[in-house]
Amino acid sequence: MEKIYLATNSQSGSDFLQILLGKLTKFNGESRQLTMKGNYRLLEIDSARNSFTIMSIYNACILLGWVKPEETIAEVK
């Protein structure tokens, strides 16, 4: 399966990745950690299986004001 990395260097983006990490662990039972590369925090995900979950959580975080839409989470291959 294809793996992608979500990366951020903003505080709200980092908060989102922490929330996402917790939800993916809860839903899938997978143990993962955020990693650092330079100034960026990275989360490796399985894009095919988790894309709907990720977008649902991301949109909810924006609506709740936890993540600023202008601080986009980047997809890194």
NORTA-V745238 format. One record per pair of residues at least 4 apart in sequence whose ideal C-beta (glycine too) atoms are under 8 Angstrom apart, sorted by the first residue. I is the first residue (numbers start at 1). GAP is how many residues later the second one is. Records with the same first field share a line. If there is no record, write none. Layout:
BEGIN
I = GAP  GAP
END
This chain:
BEGIN
1 = 45  46  47  48
2 = 44  45  46
3 = 41  42  43  44
4 = 40  41  43  71  72  73
5 = 37  38  39  40  70  71  72
6 = 11  14  36  37  39  48  67  68  69  70
7 = 30  33  34  35  36  66  67  68  69
8 = 5  6  8  9  32  33  63  65  66
9 = 4  30  31  32
10 = 4  58  61
11 = 4
12 = 4  54  55  56  59
13 = 4  28  54  58  59  60
14 = 4  20  27
15 = 4  46  51  52
16 = 4  41  42  45  50  51  57
17 = 4  17  24  26  56
18 = 4  16
19 = 4  38  42  47
20 = 4  23  34  37  38
21 = 4  11  12  13  22
22 = 4
23 = 4  30  34
24 = 4  6  8  21  26  29
25 = 4  5  6  7
27 = 26
28 = 21  22
32 = 11  12
34 = 7  8  9
35 = 6  7  8  9
36 = 4  5  6
37 = 5
42 = 34
45 = 5  9
46 = 4
47 = 4
50 = 4
51 = 4
52 = 4
53 = 4
54 = 4
55 = 4
56 = 4
57 = 4
58 = 4  9  15
59 = 4
60 = 4
61 = 5  6
62 = 4  5  6  7
67 = 4
END
